[in-house]
Amino acid sequence: MADDLRARPADEPLTEAIAGAMVTRFTPESVADDGHPRSRQWVDGIRLMLTEPEVQGEYLRANMLVQRELAKAIAGRTGTDVLDDMYPNLVAAATGAATTVAMEHWLRADPTVAIGPLLREVLDQLWAGLPTPPKR
């Protein structure tokens, strides 16, 4: 994901660059143009990572490694220092949490929904400062 962020245009706003990198990373070849998975195996793999206690520890460990690399890429784009400034680490951590929320929502959705728009929606809410939604 950090490499995807680094590959985005340098003049693209950070929030759009992150959203674009996320959508690229989470819509692999196993996902059709409509955003729905082509393979049940891909869905099952995501579900396993998020729900099975035996796998969750490894998922969290891998997520922390991704978060560190993402923070470095964010620091590079923003001219901040990953060791001295909290900003790149905070953005990377918030992005990771938002991604997990979107994936969990995607797995529960009935009827199924495309993951790309969910990722954009959760990141848009995050960048907007998490405004309180209207009551249902």
N, CA, C and O atoms as a GROMACS GRO file, in nm:
protein
  544
    1MET      N    1   0.082  -0.119   0.000
    1MET     CA    2   0.000   0.000   0.000
    1MET      C    3   0.087   0.126   0.000
    1MET      O    4   0.053   0.225  -0.064
    2ALA      N    5   0.198   0.121   0.072
    2ALA     CA    6   0.289   0.236   0.073
    2ALA      C    7   0.344   0.260  -0.067
    2ALA      O    8   0.356   0.374  -0.111
    3ASP      N    9   0.377   0.152  -0.138
    3ASP     CA   10   0.426   0.167  -0.276
    3ASP      C   11   0.317   0.225  -0.366
    3ASP      O   12   0.346   0.306  -0.454
    4ASP      N   13   0.193   0.184  -0.344
    4ASP     CA   14   0.082   0.239  -0.422
    4ASP      C   15   0.068   0.388  -0.396
    4ASP      O   16   0.042   0.466  -0.488
    5LEU      N   17   0.086   0.430  -0.270
    5LEU     CA   18   0.079   0.572  -0.236
    5LEU      C   19   0.195   0.648  -0.300
    5LEU      O   20   0.175   0.757  -0.355
    6ARG      N   21   0.313   0.592  -0.294
    6ARG     CA   22   0.430   0.658  -0.355
    6ARG      C   23   0.413   0.673  -0.506
    6ARG      O   24   0.467   0.766  -0.565
    7ALA      N   25   0.340   0.582  -0.568
    7ALA     CA   26   0.321   0.585  -0.713
    7ALA      C   27   0.217   0.688  -0.758
    7ALA      O   28   0.207   0.718  -0.877
    8ARG      N   29   0.142   0.742  -0.666
    8ARG     CA   30   0.040   0.842  -0.699
    8ARG      C   31   0.107   0.973  -0.738
    8ARG      O   32   0.220   0.999  -0.696
    9PRO      N   33   0.040   1.057  -0.818
    9PRO     CA   34   0.099   1.185  -0.858
    9PRO      C   35   0.134   1.270  -0.735
    9PRO      O   36   0.057   1.280  -0.640
   10ALA      N   37   0.252   1.331  -0.740
   10ALA     CA   38   0.302   1.410  -0.626
   10ALA      C   39   0.213   1.528  -0.594
   10ALA      O   40   0.205   1.571  -0.479
   11ASP      N   41   0.144   1.583  -0.695
   11ASP     CA   42   0.060   1.701  -0.672
   11ASP      C   43  -0.083   1.664  -0.631
   11ASP      O   44  -0.165   1.753  -0.608
   12GLU      N   45  -0.114   1.537  -0.623
   12GLU     CA   46  -0.247   1.493  -0.581
   12GLU      C   47  -0.261   1.517  -0.431
   12GLU      O   48  -0.169   1.487  -0.355
   13PRO      N   49  -0.375   1.571  -0.386
   13PRO     CA   50  -0.394   1.590  -0.241
   13PRO      C   51  -0.376   1.458  -0.165
   13PRO      O   52  -0.414   1.352  -0.214
   14LEU      N   53  -0.319   1.468  -0.047
   14LEU     CA   54  -0.288   1.348   0.032
   14LEU      C   55  -0.410   1.259   0.050
   14LEU      O   56  -0.401   1.137   0.033
   15THR      N   57  -0.523   1.318   0.086
   15THR     CA   58  -0.641   1.235   0.113
   15THR      C   59  -0.686   1.160  -0.012
   15THR      O   60  -0.725   1.043  -0.002
   16GLU      N   61  -0.680   1.222  -0.128
   16GLU     CA   62  -0.718   1.155  -0.252
   16GLU      C   63  -0.615   1.049  -0.290
   16GLU      O   64  -0.650   0.942  -0.339
   17ALA      N   65  -0.489   1.079  -0.266
   17ALA     CA   66  -0.383   0.982  -0.296
   17ALA      C   67  -0.399   0.857  -0.210
   17ALA      O   68  -0.384   0.745  -0.259
   18ILE      N   69  -0.428   0.877  -0.082
   18ILE     CA   70  -0.447   0.761   0.007
   18ILE      C   71  -0.569   0.682  -0.037
   18ILE      O   72  -0.562   0.559  -0.046
   19ALA      N   73  -0.680   0.749  -0.065
   19ALA     CA   74  -0.801   0.679  -0.109
   19ALA      C   75  -0.774   0.601  -0.238
   19ALA      O   76  -0.815   0.486  -0.251
   20GLY      N   77  -0.705   0.664  -0.331
   20GLY     CA   78  -0.673   0.595  -0.456
   20GLY      C   79  -0.585   0.474  -0.434
   20GLY      O   80  -0.606   0.369  -0.495
   21ALA      N   81  -0.487   0.487  -0.346
   21ALA     CA   82  -0.399   0.374  -0.315
   21ALA      C   83  -0.476   0.261  -0.248
   21ALA      O   84  -0.453   0.144  -0.276
   22MET      N   85  -0.567   0.298  -0.158
   22MET     CA   86  -0.647   0.196  -0.088
   22MET      C   87  -0.735   0.120  -0.184
   22MET      O   88  -0.740  -0.003  -0.181
   23VAL      N   89  -0.804   0.192  -0.270
   23VAL     CA   90  -0.894   0.126  -0.365
   23VAL      C   91  -0.813   0.036  -0.457
   23VAL      O   92  -0.856  -0.075  -0.488
   24THR      N   93  -0.697   0.083  -0.502
   24THR     CA   94  -0.611   0.000  -0.587
   24THR      C   95  -0.570  -0.127  -0.515
   24THR      O   96  -0.574  -0.236  -0.573
   25ARG      N   97  -0.532  -0.115  -0.390
   25ARG     CA   98  -0.483  -0.230  -0.314
   25ARG      C   99  -0.595  -0.329  -0.282
   25ARG      O  100  -0.572  -0.450  -0.281
   26PHE      N  101  -0.715  -0.279  -0.255
   26PHE     CA  102  -0.822  -0.369  -0.212
   26PHE      C  103  -0.920  -0.405  -0.321
   26PHE      O  104  -1.026  -0.461  -0.294
   27THR      N  105  -0.887  -0.374  -0.443
   27THR     CA  106  -0.966  -0.424  -0.555
   27THR      C  107  -0.871  -0.496  -0.650
   27THR      O  108  -0.844  -0.448  -0.761
   28PRO      N  109  -0.821  -0.610  -0.607
   28PRO     CA  110  -0.726  -0.686  -0.688
   28PRO      C  111  -0.793  -0.748  -0.810
   28PRO      O  112  -0.912  -0.731  -0.834
   29GLU      N  113  -0.713  -0.819  -0.885
   29GLU     CA  114  -0.764  -0.883  -1.006
   29GLU      C  115  -0.880  -0.976  -0.978
   29GLU      O  116  -0.959  -1.006  -1.067
   30SER      N  117  -0.892  -1.022  -0.854
   30SER     CA  118  -1.000  -1.114  -0.820
   30SER      C  119  -1.133  -1.041  -0.800
   30SER      O  120  -1.235  -1.104  -0.768
   31VAL      N  121  -1.132  -0.909  -0.820
   31VAL     CA  122  -1.255  -0.831  -0.807
   31VAL      C  123  -1.295  -0.780  -0.946
   31VAL      O  124  -1.213  -0.725  -1.019
   32ALA      N  125  -1.420  -0.800  -0.980
   32ALA     CA  126  -1.471  -0.761  -1.111
   32ALA      C  127  -1.484  -0.609  -1.121
   32ALA      O  128  -1.470  -0.538  -1.021
   33ASP      N  129  -1.511  -0.560  -1.241
   33ASP     CA  130  -1.526  -0.416  -1.264
   33ASP      C  131  -1.635  -0.353  -1.178
   33ASP      O  132  -1.627  -0.235  -1.144
   34ASP      N  133  -1.738  -0.431  -1.142
   34ASP     CA  134  -1.846  -0.376  -1.060
   34ASP      C  135  -1.810  -0.372  -0.912
   34ASP      O  136  -1.892  -0.332  -0.829
   35GLY      N  137  -1.686  -0.415  -0.879
   35GLY     CA  138  -1.640  -0.410  -0.741
   35GLY      C  139  -1.673  -0.533  -0.659
   35GLY      O  140  -1.634  -0.541  -0.542
   36HIS      N  141  -1.743  -0.628  -0.715
   36HIS     CA  142  -1.778  -0.749  -0.643
   36HIS      C  143  -1.674  -0.857  -0.671
   36HIS      O  144  -1.618  -0.862  -0.781
   37PRO      N  145  -1.646  -0.942  -0.573
   37PRO     CA  146  -1.543  -1.043  -0.590
   37PRO      C  147  -1.579  -1.145  -0.698
   37PRO      O  148  -1.694  -1.189  -0.708
   38ARG      N  149  -1.479  -1.181  -0.776
   38ARG     CA  150  -1.497  -1.288  -0.875
   38ARG      C  151  -1.480  -1.423  -0.810
   38ARG      O  152  -1.528  -1.525  -0.860
   39SER      N  153  -1.410  -1.424  -0.698
   39SER     CA  154  -1.373  -1.549  -0.635
   39SER      C  155  -1.424  -1.557  -0.492
   39SER      O  156  -1.400  -1.467  -0.411
   40ARG      N  157  -1.493  -1.663  -0.463
   40ARG     CA  158  -1.538  -1.688  -0.326
   40ARG      C  159  -1.417  -1.707  -0.234
   40ARG      O  160  -1.423  -1.675  -0.116
   41GLN      N  161  -1.309  -1.759  -0.291
   41GLN     CA  162  -1.188  -1.783  -0.214
   41GLN      C  163  -1.132  -1.652  -0.160
   41GLN      O  164  -1.083  -1.648  -0.046
   42TRP      N  165  -1.137  -1.543  -0.239
   42TRP     CA  166  -1.086  -1.414  -0.194
   42TRP      C  167  -1.169  -1.364  -0.075
   42TRP      O  168  -1.114  -1.317   0.024
   43VAL      N  169  -1.301  -1.375  -0.086
   43VAL     CA  170  -1.390  -1.334   0.023
   43VAL      C  171  -1.362  -1.418   0.148
   43VAL      O  172  -1.352  -1.364   0.259
   44ASP      N  173  -1.349  -1.547   0.129
   44ASP     CA  174  -1.323  -1.635   0.242
   44ASP      C  175  -1.190  -1.603   0.309
   44ASP      O  176  -1.178  -1.612   0.432
   45GLY      N  177  -1.090  -1.564   0.229
   45GLY     CA  178  -0.960  -1.527   0.285
   45GLY      C  179  -0.970  -1.401   0.371
   45GLY      O  180  -0.912  -1.395   0.480
   46ILE      N  181  -1.044  -1.301   0.323
   46ILE     CA  182  -1.064  -1.179   0.401
   46ILE      C  183  -1.139  -1.210   0.530
   46ILE      O  184  -1.101  -1.164   0.637
   47ARG      N  185  -1.244  -1.290   0.518
   47ARG     CA  186  -1.322  -1.328   0.636
   47ARG      C  187  -1.235  -1.400   0.738
   47ARG      O  188  -1.244  -1.374   0.857
   48LEU      N  189  -1.151  -1.491   0.692
   48LEU     CA  190  -1.062  -1.565   0.781
   48LEU      C  191  -0.970  -1.471   0.856
   48LEU      O  192  -0.951  -1.485   0.976
   49MET      N  193  -0.911  -1.374   0.784
   49MET     CA  194  -0.819  -1.279   0.847
   49MET      C  195  -0.887  -1.197   0.957
   49MET      O  196  -0.825  -1.166   1.058
   50LEU      N  197  -1.012  -1.163   0.936
   50LEU     CA  198  -1.080  -1.072   1.029
   50LEU      C  199  -1.155  -1.143   1.141
   50LEU      O  200  -1.189  -1.079   1.241
   51THR      N  201  -1.182  -1.272   1.128
   51THR     CA  202  -1.270  -1.336   1.225
   51THR      C  203  -1.209  -1.453   1.301
   51THR      O  204  -1.257  -1.485   1.410
   52GLU      N  205  -1.108  -1.516   1.250
   52GLU     CA  206  -1.053  -1.635   1.316
   52GLU      C  207  -0.942  -1.597   1.413
   52GLU      O  208  -0.840  -1.542   1.372
   53PRO      N  209  -0.960  -1.626   1.542
   53PRO     CA  210  -0.860  -1.588   1.641
   53PRO      C  211  -0.719  -1.637   1.609
   53PRO      O  212  -0.621  -1.567   1.637
   54GLU      N  213  -0.706  -1.757   1.549
   54GLU     CA  214  -0.574  -1.812   1.518
   54GLU      C  215  -0.503  -1.728   1.412
   54GLU      O  216  -0.380  -1.726   1.407
   55VAL      N  217  -0.578  -1.660   1.330
   55VAL     CA  218  -0.522  -1.582   1.219
   55VAL      C  219  -0.516  -1.433   1.254
   55VAL      O  220  -0.433  -1.360   1.199
   56GLN      N  221  -0.600  -1.388   1.343
   56GLN     CA  222  -0.609  -1.245   1.374
   56GLN      C  223  -0.476  -1.188   1.424
   56GLN      O  224  -0.442  -1.074   1.391
   57GLY      N  225  -0.402  -1.264   1.503
   57GLY     CA  226  -0.274  -1.216   1.553
   57GLY      C  227  -0.177  -1.187   1.440
   57GLY      O  228  -0.109  -1.084   1.441
   58GLU      N  229  -0.172  -1.276   1.344
   58GLU     CA  230  -0.085  -1.254   1.228
   58GLU      C  231  -0.135  -1.138   1.143
   58GLU      O  232  -0.055  -1.060   1.090
   59TYR      N  233  -0.266  -1.126   1.131
   59TYR     CA  234  -0.324  -1.014   1.057
   59TYR      C  235  -0.284  -0.881   1.124
   59TYR      O  236  -0.244  -0.787   1.056
   60LEU      N  237  -0.296  -0.876   1.254
   60LEU     CA  238  -0.260  -0.753   1.328
   60LEU      C  239  -0.111  -0.722   1.314
   60LEU      O  240  -0.073  -0.606   1.298
   61ARG      N  241  -0.028  -0.825   1.320
   61ARG     CA  242   0.116  -0.805   1.305
   61ARG      C  243   0.147  -0.751   1.165
   61ARG      O  244   0.222  -0.654   1.150
   62ALA      N  245   0.089  -0.812   1.064
   62ALA     CA  246   0.110  -0.767   0.926
   62ALA      C  247   0.056  -0.626   0.908
   62ALA      O  248   0.117  -0.544   0.838
   63ASN      N  249  -0.057  -0.597   0.970
   63ASN     CA  250  -0.117  -0.464   0.960
   63ASN      C  251  -0.025  -0.358   1.022
   63ASN      O  252  -0.014  -0.247   0.969
   64MET      N  253   0.040  -0.390   1.130
   64MET     CA  254   0.135  -0.296   1.192
   64MET      C  255   0.254  -0.269   1.100
   64MET      O  256   0.301  -0.155   1.091
   65LEU      N  257   0.302  -0.372   1.032
   65LEU     CA  258   0.412  -0.352   0.937
   65LEU      C  259   0.368  -0.264   0.821
   65LEU      O  260   0.442  -0.175   0.778
   66VAL      N  261   0.248  -0.289   0.770
   66VAL     CA  262   0.194  -0.206   0.663
   66VAL      C  263   0.178  -0.062   0.712
   66VAL      O  264   0.212   0.032   0.640
   67GLN      N  265   0.128  -0.046   0.832
   67GLN     CA  266   0.107   0.087   0.889
   67GLN      C  267   0.239   0.164   0.899
   67GLN      O  268   0.243   0.283   0.870
   68ARG      N  269   0.346   0.097   0.940
   68ARG     CA  270   0.476   0.164   0.950
   68ARG      C  271   0.525   0.211   0.813
   68ARG      O  272   0.575   0.323   0.798
   69GLU      N  273   0.509   0.126   0.713
   69GLU     CA  274   0.552   0.162   0.578
   69GLU      C  275   0.465   0.274   0.521
   69GLU      O  276   0.513   0.364   0.453
   70LEU      N  277   0.335   0.266   0.550
   70LEU     CA  278   0.245   0.371   0.504
   70LEU      C  279   0.281   0.504   0.569
   70LEU      O  280   0.279   0.608   0.503
   71ALA      N  281   0.315   0.502   0.697
   71ALA     CA  282   0.356   0.625   0.766
   71ALA      C  283   0.480   0.685   0.701
   71ALA      O  284   0.490   0.807   0.688
   72LYS      N  285   0.574   0.601   0.660
   72LYS     CA  286   0.693   0.650   0.590
   72LYS      C  287   0.656   0.717   0.458
   72LYS      O  288   0.709   0.823   0.423
   73ALA      N  289   0.564   0.655   0.385
   73ALA     CA  290   0.520   0.713   0.256
   73ALA      C  291   0.447   0.844   0.279
   73ALA      O  292   0.466   0.940   0.204
   74ILE      N  293   0.365   0.851   0.383
   74ILE     CA  294   0.293   0.975   0.416
   74ILE      C  295   0.392   1.083   0.456
   74ILE      O  296   0.379   1.198   0.415
   75ALA      N  297   0.491   1.046   0.536
   75ALA     CA  298   0.594   1.142   0.576
   75ALA      C  299   0.666   1.197   0.453
   75ALA      O  300   0.695   1.317   0.446
   76GLY      N  301   0.695   1.111   0.358
   76GLY     CA  302   0.761   1.155   0.237
   76GLY      C  303   0.677   1.254   0.157
   76GLY      O  304   0.731   1.349   0.100
   77ARG      N  305   0.547   1.233   0.153
   77ARG     CA  306   0.458   1.322   0.078
   77ARG      C  307   0.434   1.454   0.150
   77ARG      O  308   0.411   1.557   0.086
   78THR      N  309   0.441   1.452   0.283
   78THR     CA  310   0.406   1.572   0.359
   78THR      C  311   0.526   1.648   0.412
   78THR      O  312   0.511   1.754   0.473
   79GLY      N  313   0.646   1.596   0.389
   79GLY     CA  314   0.764   1.664   0.439
   79GLY      C  315   0.778   1.656   0.590
   79GLY      O  316   0.842   1.741   0.653
   80THR      N  317   0.718   1.554   0.649
   80THR     CA  318   0.728   1.535   0.793
   80THR      C  319   0.826   1.420   0.820
   80THR      O  320   0.872   1.354   0.728
   81ASP      N  321   0.856   1.398   0.945
   81ASP     CA  322   0.949   1.294   0.985
   81ASP      C  323   0.872   1.187   1.062
   81ASP      O  324   0.801   1.217   1.158
   82VAL      N  325   0.886   1.064   1.018
   82VAL     CA  326   0.809   0.955   1.079
   82VAL      C  327   0.848   0.930   1.225
   82VAL      O  328   0.768   0.876   1.301
   83LEU      N  329   0.969   0.970   1.264
   83LEU     CA  330   1.012   0.950   1.402
   83LEU      C  331   0.982   1.069   1.491
   83LEU      O  332   0.953   1.053   1.610
   84ASP      N  333   0.988   1.188   1.436
   84ASP     CA  334   0.971   1.309   1.517
   84ASP      C  335   0.831   1.369   1.512
   84ASP      O  336   0.793   1.444   1.602
   85ASP      N  337   0.755   1.338   1.410
   85ASP     CA  338   0.621   1.396   1.393
   85ASP      C  339   0.515   1.288   1.409
   85ASP      O  340   0.528   1.178   1.355
   86MET      N  341   0.410   1.319   1.482
   86MET     CA  342   0.301   1.222   1.500
   86MET      C  343   0.213   1.212   1.376
   86MET      O  344   0.152   1.107   1.352
   87TYR      N  345   0.205   1.316   1.297
   87TYR     CA  346   0.110   1.322   1.186
   87TYR      C  347   0.114   1.200   1.093
   87TYR      O  348   0.010   1.140   1.071
   88PRO      N  349   0.229   1.162   1.038
   88PRO     CA  350   0.226   1.049   0.945
   88PRO      C  351   0.182   0.919   1.011
   88PRO      O  352   0.115   0.836   0.949
   89ASN      N  353   0.220   0.901   1.136
   89ASN     CA  354   0.179   0.779   1.209
   89ASN      C  355   0.030   0.780   1.240
   89ASN      O  356  -0.036   0.677   1.232
   90LEU      N  357  -0.021   0.897   1.276
   90LEU     CA  358  -0.164   0.910   1.306
   90LEU      C  359  -0.247   0.884   1.180
   90LEU      O  360  -0.347   0.811   1.185
   91VAL      N  361  -0.207   0.943   1.069
   91VAL     CA  362  -0.282   0.923   0.944
   91VAL      C  363  -0.275   0.776   0.902
   91VAL      O  364  -0.376   0.720   0.859
   92ALA      N  365  -0.160   0.714   0.914
   92ALA     CA  366  -0.146   0.573   0.878
   92ALA      C  367  -0.233   0.484   0.967
   92ALA      O  368  -0.300   0.393   0.918
   93ALA      N  369  -0.232   0.511   1.098
   93ALA     CA  370  -0.313   0.432   1.190
   93ALA      C  371  -0.462   0.451   1.165
   93ALA      O  372  -0.538   0.354   1.165
   94ALA      N  373  -0.504   0.574   1.143
   94ALA     CA  374  -0.646   0.601   1.116
   94ALA      C  375  -0.688   0.537   0.985
   94ALA      O  376  -0.799   0.484   0.974
   95THR      N  377  -0.601   0.542   0.885
   95THR     CA  378  -0.631   0.480   0.757
   95THR      C  379  -0.647   0.329   0.772
   95THR      O  380  -0.738   0.270   0.715
   96GLY      N  381  -0.558   0.269   0.850
   96GLY     CA  382  -0.568   0.125   0.874
   96GLY      C  383  -0.696   0.087   0.947
   96GLY      O  384  -0.761  -0.011   0.911
   97ALA      N  385  -0.733   0.165   1.047
   97ALA     CA  386  -0.858   0.138   1.120
   97ALA      C  387  -0.978   0.155   1.029
   97ALA      O  388  -1.072   0.075   1.034
   98ALA      N  389  -0.976   0.259   0.947
   98ALA     CA  390  -1.088   0.282   0.854
   98ALA      C  391  -1.099   0.168   0.754
   98ALA      O  392  -1.210   0.126   0.720
   99THR      N  393  -0.988   0.117   0.709
   99THR     CA  394  -0.988   0.005   0.614
   99THR      C  395  -1.049  -0.119   0.677
   99THR      O  396  -1.129  -0.188   0.614
  100THR      N  397  -1.012  -0.146   0.801
  100THR     CA  398  -1.068  -0.262   0.871
  100THR      C  399  -1.219  -0.247   0.887
  100THR      O  400  -1.293  -0.343   0.867
  101VAL      N  401  -1.264  -0.129   0.924
  101VAL     CA  402  -1.409  -0.105   0.938
  101VAL      C  403  -1.479  -0.129   0.804
  101VAL      O  404  -1.584  -0.193   0.800
  102ALA      N  405  -1.423  -0.077   0.696
  102ALA     CA  406  -1.485  -0.095   0.564
  102ALA      C  407  -1.489  -0.242   0.526
  102ALA      O  408  -1.590  -0.289   0.474
  103MET      N  409  -1.382  -0.316   0.551
  103MET     CA  410  -1.380  -0.458   0.516
  103MET      C  411  -1.481  -0.537   0.599
  103MET      O  412  -1.549  -0.625   0.546
  104GLU      N  413  -1.491  -0.507   0.727
  104GLU     CA  414  -1.589  -0.577   0.810
  104GLU      C  415  -1.731  -0.546   0.764
  104GLU      O  416  -1.815  -0.636   0.758
  105HIS      N  417  -1.758  -0.422   0.731
  105HIS     CA  418  -1.890  -0.385   0.680
  105HIS      C  419  -1.918  -0.456   0.548
  105HIS      O  420  -2.028  -0.506   0.526
  106TRP      N  421  -1.819  -0.461   0.463
  106TRP     CA  422  -1.831  -0.528   0.333
  106TRP      C  423  -1.865  -0.676   0.350
  106TRP      O  424  -1.948  -0.730   0.277
  107LEU      N  425  -1.801  -0.741   0.448
  107LEU     CA  426  -1.828  -0.884   0.470
  107LEU      C  427  -1.970  -0.908   0.521
  107LEU      O  428  -2.030  -1.011   0.491
  108ARG      N  429  -2.026  -0.813   0.597
  108ARG     CA  430  -2.161  -0.829   0.655
  108ARG      C  431  -2.272  -0.785   0.561
  108ARG      O  432  -2.388  -0.821   0.582
  109ALA      N  433  -2.239  -0.708   0.459
  109ALA     CA  434  -2.342  -0.646   0.375
  109ALA      C  435  -2.431  -0.751   0.308
  109ALA      O  436  -2.382  -0.848   0.250
  110ASP      N  437  -2.560  -0.728   0.317
  110ASP     CA  438  -2.658  -0.814   0.251
  110ASP      C  439  -2.771  -0.726   0.201
  110ASP      O  440  -2.852  -0.679   0.281
  111PRO      N  441  -2.778  -0.702   0.073
  111PRO     CA  442  -2.703  -0.768  -0.034
  111PRO      C  443  -2.560  -0.718  -0.039
  111PRO      O  444  -2.525  -0.617   0.023
  112THR      N  445  -2.477  -0.791  -0.113
  112THR     CA  446  -2.336  -0.756  -0.122
  112THR      C  447  -2.318  -0.618  -0.185
  112THR      O  448  -2.400  -0.572  -0.265
  113VAL      N  449  -2.211  -0.554  -0.146
  113VAL     CA  450  -2.176  -0.422  -0.199
  113VAL      C  451  -2.031  -0.428  -0.247
  113VAL      O  452  -1.956  -0.518  -0.209
  114ALA      N  453  -1.994  -0.333  -0.329
  114ALA     CA  454  -1.856  -0.326  -0.378
  114ALA      C  455  -1.766  -0.267  -0.270
  114ALA      O  456  -1.806  -0.175  -0.199
  115ILE      N  457  -1.644  -0.319  -0.259
  115ILE     CA  458  -1.552  -0.273  -0.156
  115ILE      C  459  -1.496  -0.134  -0.186
  115ILE      O  460  -1.476  -0.055  -0.094
  116GLY      N  461  -1.472  -0.102  -0.312
  116GLY     CA  462  -1.414   0.028  -0.347
  116GLY      C  463  -1.493   0.146  -0.295
  116GLY      O  464  -1.437   0.232  -0.227
  117PRO      N  465  -1.624   0.154  -0.325
  117PRO     CA  466  -1.703   0.264  -0.272
  117PRO      C  467  -1.709   0.269  -0.119
  117PRO      O  468  -1.715   0.377  -0.061
  118LEU      N  469  -1.707   0.152  -0.054
  118LEU     CA  470  -1.705   0.151   0.093
  118LEU      C  471  -1.576   0.213   0.146
  118LEU      O  472  -1.577   0.291   0.241
  119LEU      N  473  -1.464   0.178   0.083
  119LEU     CA  474  -1.336   0.235   0.125
  119LEU      C  475  -1.337   0.387   0.108
  119LEU      O  476  -1.294   0.460   0.197
  120ARG      N  477  -1.387   0.433  -0.005
  120ARG     CA  478  -1.393   0.578  -0.027
  120ARG      C  479  -1.485   0.645   0.075
  120ARG      O  480  -1.453   0.752   0.127
  121GLU      N  481  -1.600   0.582   0.104
  121GLU     CA  482  -1.694   0.640   0.200
  121GLU      C  483  -1.632   0.650   0.339
  121GLU      O  484  -1.644   0.753   0.405
  122VAL      N  485  -1.568   0.544   0.385
  122VAL     CA  486  -1.511   0.545   0.520
  122VAL      C  487  -1.396   0.646   0.528
  122VAL      O  488  -1.380   0.713   0.631
  123LEU      N  489  -1.318   0.658   0.423
  123LEU     CA  490  -1.210   0.757   0.424
  123LEU      C  491  -1.265   0.899   0.414
  123LEU      O  492  -1.212   0.990   0.477
  124ASP      N  493  -1.369   0.919   0.335
  124ASP     CA  494  -1.433   1.051   0.329
  124ASP      C  495  -1.484   1.094   0.466
  124ASP      O  496  -1.468   1.210   0.505
  125GLN      N  497  -1.544   1.001   0.538
  125GLN     CA  498  -1.593   1.033   0.673
  125GLN      C  499  -1.476   1.066   0.765
  125GLN      O  500  -1.484   1.160   0.845
  126LEU      N  501  -1.370   0.991   0.754
  126LEU     CA  502  -1.251   1.015   0.836
  126LEU      C  503  -1.193   1.153   0.806
  126LEU      O  504  -1.166   1.230   0.898
  127TRP      N  505  -1.174   1.186   0.678
  127TRP     CA  506  -1.116   1.315   0.640
  127TRP      C  507  -1.207   1.431   0.676
  127TRP      O  508  -1.161   1.543   0.697
  128ALA      N  509  -1.336   1.405   0.684
  128ALA     CA  510  -1.431   1.511   0.721
  128ALA      C  511  -1.434   1.533   0.873
  128ALA      O  512  -1.509   1.618   0.921
  129GLY      N  513  -1.355   1.459   0.946
  129GLY     CA  514  -1.350   1.477   1.090
  129GLY      C  515  -1.454   1.395   1.164
  129GLY      O  516  -1.487   1.427   1.278
  130LEU      N  517  -1.504   1.292   1.101
  130LEU     CA  518  -1.604   1.204   1.161
  130LEU      C  519  -1.726   1.280   1.212
  130LEU      O  520  -1.759   1.272   1.330
  131PRO      N  521  -1.792   1.354   1.122
  131PRO     CA  522  -1.912   1.424   1.168
  131PRO      C  523  -2.019   1.326   1.213
  131PRO      O  524  -2.029   1.216   1.160
  132THR      N  525  -2.096   1.366   1.310
  132THR     CA  526  -2.206   1.281   1.360
  132THR      C  527  -2.310   1.268   1.249
  132THR      O  528  -2.358   1.368   1.196
  133PRO      N  529  -2.345   1.142   1.213
  133PRO     CA  530  -2.446   1.125   1.109
  133PRO      C  531  -2.584   1.164   1.161
  133PRO      O  532  -2.608   1.164   1.282
  134PRO      N  533  -2.676   1.196   1.068
  134PRO     CA  534  -2.812   1.225   1.113
  134PRO      C  535  -2.876   1.101   1.173
  134PRO      O  536  -2.845   0.988   1.133
  135LYS      N  537  -2.967   1.122   1.270
  135LYS     CA  538  -3.037   1.008   1.331
  135LYS      C  539  -3.127   0.943   1.229
  135LYS      O  540  -3.184   1.009   1.142
  136ARG      N  541  -3.139   0.812   1.240
  136ARG     CA  542  -3.226   0.736   1.149
  136ARG      C  543  -3.367   0.743   1.196
  136ARG      O  544  -3.456   0.685   1.132
   0.00000   0.00000   0.00000
